[in-house]
C-alpha cells in the first residue's frame, strides 16, 4: 500500500458533492497506515481496511459519527449547516473546522456537514504532523 498524501486527499474530499465509497476506503487506508485511534471503534484499524469497512460500515463522507472518528484526539471541532456566498449565508453548503483553541484549521466549506468535517479532520491531522511528505 502506497503512502497516502493527506493534503491531496483533503482537497479531493472538499470537492465532493456527495458521499464517496472510494474516498472512504482511501481514508480507511490512511488510518490503517497511520494507526490513528478511531473513536467509537475501540482502537486503530488493525487489519485490512476493506474488511474493516465491511465490518463497521465506515463511511466518513456520509456519516458525522464516522467523520468525528477521524478527528485527532484532544482537538476541538465545530460544524455549521451553512456556508457563505457573497457575504450571505448559503444554506446549500456546510462548514466545519477542527484543531486546538489557539490553532484551528481554517473553516472548510463543503456540500454536506460530514464531508466538511472529514476534510477539516484530515487537515487537522496535517497540522498535527501526520501524513507529511
C-alpha positions as CSV (number, residue, x, y, z in Angstrom):
1,X,0.0,0.0,0.0
2,X,1.5,3.4,-1.1
3,X,1.7,6.2,1.4
4,X,-1.3,8.5,1.2
5,X,-0.9,12.2,0.7
6,X,-3.4,13.7,3.3
7,X,-3.3,17.1,1.7
8,X,-4.3,15.8,-1.7
9,X,-6.9,13.6,0.0
10,X,-8.4,16.6,1.9
11,X,-8.5,18.5,-1.4
12,X,-10.4,15.7,-3.0
13,X,-12.8,15.4,-0.1
14,X,-13.6,19.2,-0.2
15,X,-14.6,18.9,-3.9
16,X,-17.1,16.1,-3.3
17,X,-20.8,16.9,-3.9
18,X,-21.9,13.7,-2.1
19,X,-20.6,10.6,-0.3
20,X,-17.8,8.6,-2.0
21,X,-17.1,5.0,-1.1
22,X,-13.8,5.2,-2.9
23,X,-12.6,8.1,-0.8
24,X,-14.0,6.4,2.4
25,X,-11.8,3.5,1.6
26,X,-8.7,5.8,1.0
27,X,-9.3,7.4,4.3
28,X,-9.5,4.0,6.0
29,X,-6.2,3.0,4.3
30,X,-4.6,6.3,5.6
31,X,-6.0,5.5,9.1
32,X,-4.6,1.9,8.9
33,X,-1.1,3.2,7.8
34,X,-1.1,5.9,10.4
35,X,-2.5,3.7,13.2
36,X,-5.0,6.5,14.0
37,X,-7.0,5.9,17.2
38,X,-10.6,5.6,15.9
39,X,-13.2,7.0,18.3
40,X,-16.3,4.7,18.6
41,X,-14.3,1.7,17.3
42,X,-12.1,0.9,20.3
43,X,-8.8,1.5,18.7
44,X,-7.0,1.8,15.4
45,X,-7.8,-0.1,12.2
46,X,-5.6,-3.1,12.7
47,X,-6.4,-5.3,9.7
48,X,-7.2,-5.0,6.0
49,X,-9.1,-1.7,5.6
50,X,-11.6,-3.2,3.1
51,X,-12.6,-5.9,5.5
52,X,-12.7,-3.3,8.3
53,X,-15.0,-1.1,6.3
54,X,-17.3,-4.0,5.5
55,X,-17.5,-5.0,9.2
56,X,-18.1,-1.5,10.6
57,X,-19.7,0.3,7.6
58,X,-17.2,3.1,7.9
59,X,-18.2,6.0,5.7
60,X,-16.9,9.4,6.9
61,X,-18.1,11.2,3.7
62,X,-21.7,10.4,4.6
63,X,-21.7,9.9,8.4
64,X,-21.0,12.6,11.0
65,X,-20.1,9.8,13.5
66,X,-17.5,8.4,11.2
67,X,-16.2,11.8,10.3
68,X,-15.8,12.6,14.0
69,X,-14.0,9.3,14.4
70,X,-11.1,10.6,12.4
71,X,-10.7,13.9,14.3
72,X,-7.4,13.7,16.1
73,X,-7.7,13.0,19.9
74,X,-7.8,16.2,22.0
75,X,-8.8,18.6,19.3
76,X,-12.0,20.6,19.2
77,X,-14.3,20.7,16.2
78,X,-17.4,22.6,15.0
79,X,-19.9,22.3,12.3
80,X,-22.3,24.9,10.8
81,X,-25.2,23.9,8.5
82,X,-24.5,26.7,6.1
83,X,-21.7,28.2,4.1
84,X,-21.1,31.8,3.0
85,X,-21.7,33.1,-0.5
86,X,-21.5,36.8,-1.3
87,X,-21.2,37.6,2.4
88,X,-24.6,35.9,3.0
89,X,-25.5,32.5,4.5
90,X,-25.7,29.8,1.9
91,X,-27.9,27.0,3.2
92,X,-26.9,24.7,0.4
93,X,-23.4,24.2,1.9
94,X,-21.9,23.2,5.3
95,X,-18.8,24.5,7.1
96,X,-16.6,22.7,9.6
97,X,-13.3,23.4,11.5
98,X,-11.1,21.3,13.7
99,X,-8.0,22.0,15.8
100,X,-6.7,23.4,19.1
101,X,-8.2,26.5,20.6
102,X,-5.2,28.7,19.5
103,X,-4.6,26.9,16.2
104,X,-7.6,25.6,14.2
105,X,-8.0,24.7,10.6
106,X,-9.5,27.5,8.5
107,X,-13.2,26.8,8.1
108,X,-13.8,24.2,5.4
109,X,-16.9,24.6,3.2
110,X,-18.3,21.5,1.5
111,X,-21.5,20.0,0.2
112,X,-22.6,18.3,3.5
113,X,-21.6,18.6,7.2
114,X,-20.0,15.1,7.1
115,X,-17.9,16.0,4.1
116,X,-16.8,19.3,5.7
117,X,-15.9,17.7,9.0
118,X,-14.0,14.9,7.2
119,X,-11.9,17.4,5.2
120,X,-11.3,19.5,8.4
121,X,-10.2,16.4,10.3
122,X,-7.8,15.4,7.6
123,X,-6.3,19.0,7.5
124,X,-6.1,18.9,11.4
125,X,-4.0,15.7,11.1
126,X,-1.7,17.5,8.7
127,X,-1.3,20.3,11.3
128,X,-0.5,17.6,13.9
129,X,2.3,16.5,11.6
130,X,0.7,13.3,10.3
131,X,0.8,12.4,6.6
132,X,3.6,14.8,5.7
133,X,5.5,14.1,2.5
